Amino acid sequence: MKLLTLNFLTCAVKTCKSSSASFPLHPKNCELVSDTLAPNPKLLANILPRLDWAALSTIALELNLPTLPENAPSPESLAENEQLTKDLHSLLLETQISEGALVCANCGHEYAIKEGIANFLLPNHLV
Amino acid sequence: MASSEDVHPTKYEEQHVHEVYQQIASHFSSTRYKPWPIVESFLQSLPPGSIGLDIGCGNGKYFTVNRDIFIIGSDRSTNLVKIAATHEPHVAVVADNLALPHQAGRFEFAISIAVVHHLSTLERRRAAVSCILECLSQGGKALIYVWALEQKGSRRGWDEGHEQDVMVPWVMKTGKNNPHPDGTTEKTFQRYYHLYRSGELEEDIRFMGGEVMEAGYEKDNWWVICKRKAKGDASGG
């Protein structure tokens, strides 16, 4: 599951949605792999302003990945900086969690990731 | 109500929707590849960088339409999600459409194509609509497609006046060289569907606080494009 996805996932338990602690979910025992994906500069430049950059930085920190710039780079600064473009493409779209878990800091529930697929189905008692 | 026995809806759907799709996943996927025109134009009209959801994404059939947007798909079937996840650059997770793992108000678009009709009670179908609307940002829009009751031109030939809760067979052939233990070479699965009357989906959307922007009929389905009602909008909608 691409790292970018973590910017859009919360705990699935209804009562957690109102808590800010349910986002982002925290990676636990995650194995990371890297896949090669043809870059799409248009997609990357347009996605960046839509991201929750603070949440992204939190995840990068938790996974011991290189520190991100303080704010999302503008399309202009991306166009000037090939290395930064490559790094962000690699981090967001090529880096994947293949195995591990995602933990809700509000209720503690853990969602498993197996073979790159995250499973958010809840046991009956949590629905 | 779909079932005449006293079976809880989730158990009913487990048997007549989820287990079926898990078993037929790769066969089903091989027959689902051509995007429907209105879904295609909806996705292609989105500005580059748009981020949204495909709720009940199945095999990721719609992931191939626009590579300049980012879609987070979800489906109840692990086997279908595994296929969907191969369509770059989009992603897919296993989730239930009544308990989605996404932030409220975050997404510019959502599609839910031929999904909500698998929920076996009115309450659950409306809840699914509500979950879709809840994910949308203030200006965001959702495209929902459901099977129509009125499809007398199709091979199933249902029309006004027919029972709306039906079981639709899916026949999976194993091939002459690969028979089942009892010698048969095909297996039939029954899938539950609620067939929507004209106007019914719009009613459900409005009931759950959504606003209908456009609606129509395509390939035996009713479709609606809807959004969340603007805050402070007290109109009937």
Interface residues (C-beta under 8 A of the other chain):
Chain A: M1 K2 L4 T5 F8 L9 T10 C11 A12 V13 K14 K17 F23 L37 N40 K42 L43 A45 N46 I47 L48 P49 R50 L93 Y111 E115 G116 I117 A118 N119 F120 L121 L122 V127
Chain B: P47 P48 G49 S50 I51 R67 D68 I69 F70 I72 S74 R76 T78 V81 K82 A85 E88 P89 V91 A92 V93 V94 A95 D96 L98 A99 L100 P101 H102 Q103 A104 R106 F107
